[in-house]
Amino acid sequence: MKDGWLVTLTVEMRVRGADSRREAVWSAAEHLENAIRNSVDVTYSADAKRISQFDEEPIFGTQWD
């Protein structure tokens, strides 16, 4: 197994018109997806730390192509 990196990206967004926390999170995720799709600059902060026992699958469970 190879060593790898655990990268945490943090994006802060303000959302109007949401009636619940769940709706606000969904709306923010949708806005982020649209921004990425349309090549809009997204402000974020990042942190990375080396991890060992890193296999070829990402931690969040989606297989890489």
LINNORQUI-V198688 format. One record per helix or strand of 2 or more residues. SS is the DSSP state (h for helix, s for strand). FROM is the first residue (numbers start at 1). LEN is the number of residues. If there is no record, write none. Layout:
ss/from/len
SS/FROM/LEN
SS/FROM/LEN
This chain:
ss/from/len
s/2/9
h/21/17
s/45/10
